[in-house]
Amino acid sequence: MSIFAEVPQAPPVAVFKLTADFREDTYAQKVNLGVGAYRTDDCLPWVLPVVKKVEKMIVEDNSLNHEYLPILGLPELRSAASKVALGDDSPAIKDGRVGRREGHRRKLFVFFDSAYQGFASGSLDKDAWAIRYFVSEGFELLCAQSFSKNFGLYNERVGNLTVVAQDKDNLTRVLSQMEKIVRTTWSNPPSQGARIVAITLNNPNLFTEWKGNVKTMADRVLLMRDQLKAKLIALGTPGTWDHITQQIGMFSFTGLNPKQVHYMIKEKHVYLMASGRINMCGLTSKNIDYVAESIHETVSKVQ
């Protein structure tokens, strides 16, 4: 008997199972609204033009090698990423300290998850308002940033953890502990995605081009929100659909319950998460009418 005989079968990861089921579906009008990545109006992945440009620069740069990075990552990425989150004029960046006001009195510790900066409004600065407000109010905080979505670097796993501490001494000690944590988990970060992001953020022309790429993606998401809501209202779909345009970012919680989701998948071949969450980028000018009609039929038939 195998020593692995008693290992139980784990359930599939829901979002990947959904994608696999979609691929096996032969229905001509099938729609995948579960994918967690940006898609063009042709429902294709989009490699950002600025990313293509920087990748070519990296290939042609003979000074680069595959040596280990510092434990905490590429310094050029760390500093530039913090500026994207906090702003160039942040006191935390200028002198390494912030005040000690409400956060200490109420014993709050703030942790921001910034995975989609730029996708809410199309503006990096507008989307970072909450982070910068908390810094201006004197909070110490952590801000986890991901560049998977706003750079389209899904398989590069590029991120940054910004620490805002009361002073440089506190920051130094926190970072020393982070080095220990990193050493015992992934030991050393990969460089390819980090270089793409760092080069882009530190070059004014490339940075401007990237912001334009982000706005292109955000504008398409906003357009799909407006159109889906308008089509559902025009169809007289039961319920209110204001939440589609009130929500922000790449995803939307439709309000469809598990029974309705099941009907959408099995009867209409429209794939979405059991929670009712859809990726707005899965909608296109070619399938949005079908999706709206499918939601209308589902909500009308299934309670």
N, C-alpha and C positions, 0 to 999 in steps of 0.2 A: 504493500500500500504506500502511496506517495506521502511524504511528510507534509504535503500541502493539502491533503484530503479534507482536513477539518476547516480549511479556510472558507468562510462563507462568501457567497456571491454578493457583491455590493450592488446597490441599485444604481442605474445609470444617472449621470449628471443631466438634470432636466433640460437645460438649454441646448446641450449637444445632442441629446436624444431627439429633441424637437427638430433640429437641423437634419439629422439622419433620416427621420421619418419624412421630412419634406423632400429630401433628395430621392427617396424611393417612390414618392407619389408621382403617378404618370398623368394626372389631370392637367389639362392644358392651361387652365386659368389659376392654378395654384399660386398662393402668395405666402411668402415667409416674412412675418412681422416679428419673429422672435430673435433674429440675428442681432448680436450686440456690437455691430460695427456700422460705420457710415456706408451708404450706398448712393450712387448717382441716380438720376432720373431714368437711366437705363437699367437700374438695379444691379450695378456693377461696383466692385471695390474701387476706391479712388486713391491712387498714390499721389500725395500732394506734389504739385509742381516744384515747390521749394525743396521738398525732400529729395526728389530726383536730382535736382541741381547739386545739393550738398553731397549726396552719395557719390556723384561723379567727382566732386572736389576731393573727397576722401580717398577714392581709388587712385587719383593722380598725385596725391601728396606722399612723396617718398620719405618724408620725415616720420611718418606714423609707423607704429609697430604693434606687436601683440603682447607687450609686457604687462605685468599686473598694474592695475590702477591702485591708488590709495584705498585703504579699507573703506572709507566713507564715500568713495566715488570720485568721479572726475571733478576737480575743483572748479573748472570753468562752467560746468553744468550747475553745480550747487549754488554758486553765487548768482548766476543769471536766473535760475529758476526761482530763487527767493525774491528777486526783483520783480519777476512776473506776478508773483502772489502778493507781495507787500507794496510794490511801487518803488520807483527810484528815490523818492523823497522820504521813505520810511525812516523814522528815528531808530528803529531796531537795526537797520542796515548801516546807518551813518555812524552810530556810536555803540551799538551792541547792548542797549538797555531800553527798557520801557518803564512806565510808572507802576504803582502798586495800589490801584484804587479798588473798584467794586469787586474785582476777582478775589481779593484777599478777604474783604469783609464778609462775603457770602460763601467763601471757600469753594469757589467754582474753578474748575480747570477746563479749558477750552481745547477741543480737538476738531479741526476742520478737515473734511475729506473733499479735496478739490480735484475731482476726476474729469470734469467737463468744462473747465474754464474757457469761456468764449462761446460755448454752445447755447447758453441761455438767451443772450441778447445779441450776439455777434461782436461784442466788445469785451476785450480782456479786462479792462479797467472796471466796467460796470459789474461784471460777474465777480470781481474780487472785492466789491464794496464791503461786504460783511466782514471779511478777514481784516481789511484795513481799518474798519471802524473799531473792531475789538482791540487792535494794536494801539490805535489813537486813544482809546479809553483806558489804556494801561494794563491790559491783560497779558500775562504770560501764556503762551499757547504753543501747540504743535499744529502744523498744517501739512497734511500728506497730499502731494501733487502727483498726478499721473499724466503722462503725455501720450498715452495710448490712443485716446480719442482725438484730441485736437492736433496731433501730428499724424494720425493714421498709422501709428507704429504699434499695432496690436501685438505682434509676435516678438517685439524687442523688449517689452516690459520695462520701459523707461519711467522712472519716478524720482521723487525727491521728498525728503522730510525736512521742512523748515522749522527750526526751533526759535521761538522768541522768548528770551529770558530777561530777568531783571537787570543783569549786568554781565560783563564779559567773563567774570570769574565763574558765575553759575553756568554760563554757556559752555565754558571749557570743560567743566566737570561732567556735564550732561553728555557732551560729545565723546568724552573718554569712555563713558559707560556704553554708549552706542557702538563704539569700536569693538568692545568686548562682545556685545550681542551679535554684531555682524560676523565677527570672526568665528563664532560657534554655530552660525546658521548657514549663510551662503559664502562666507569667508572673503570673497572678492567679487565685485560687481562686473558685469559684462560692459564692453566699451562701445560697440558699434552704434546702438541706438542713442547712447549718451552723447557720443560725438556729433551725431546728426543734430540733436537738439541744441547742444552747446554752441556749435558753429552758427546755427541759425539765430539763436538768441543774442549772440555777441556781435553779430554783423548787422549794422543798422539797415542796410538795404534788404538783406535776407529776412530780417525781423519784420520789416514792413510788408514784404511779400507774404510771409507766413500769416500775418494778421489778416491780409486779404483772403488767403485760402480758408482761414477759420470762418470769416464772415460769409464766404460762399456756402460753406456747409451749414452754418447757422440759419442763413436766409432760406435755404431749401427746407429745413426743418420747420421754420415758422410758416412758410407757405403751405406745407402739407397740413399743418394744424388748422390754419384758416380754411382751407378747402374741404377738409374732412368734416369739420363742424358745419360749414355752410351746406354741404350735401346732405348731411343727416337731418338738418332742419328743413331743407327743401323737401325731403322725403316724408316728413312728418313722423320721424322716428320717435317712439314713446320715450319719455324722460327728458332731462335737460342735458345739454352737451357743452355748456360753458366751460366745464373743466378741461376740455381739450385745448382751448386757447389760454386758459388761466395757468395751466401747468407749464413748466419750462424744461428745456433740454431735449435730448435725443429721444427719451422715452415718455410714454403716456400711459397712465392707468385708466383704462376705458370705463371701468365700472362693471364690466361683464363678469358674471359669476361663473364658477366652475362648470355648471351645466351648460351655460351659454357658450363657454369656451369650447367644450366638447362638441357641441353642435357646429360651431364655426369650423373646427378642424375636420370632423367626420363628414359633414354634409356640404360644406362650402369650400373645403380645402384651403382655408385661410388659417395659417399656423401662428399661434400666439401662446404666451405663457399662461399657465393655469390661473395665475393671479389676475389675468386680464391685461397684463402689461404688453404694450406693443412698441416696436421701434418705428418712429415716424419716418425714418429713412427707408423703411421697407415699402412705403407708399410711393407711387410714381404717377405721372400723368396718364399712364396706360392702365393702371389697375385700381386707381382710387375710386372710380365709380362702382366697380365690382365689389370692393371692400365695403363701401358705404351701403350698398344694397344688401350685402351679406349681413352686416350689423343690423340693419333695419329688419330684415326677415327674422334674424335670430331673436332680437329683443321682442318682436311682435309674437313669436311662436313659443319661445321658451322662457319660463319664469324662474 
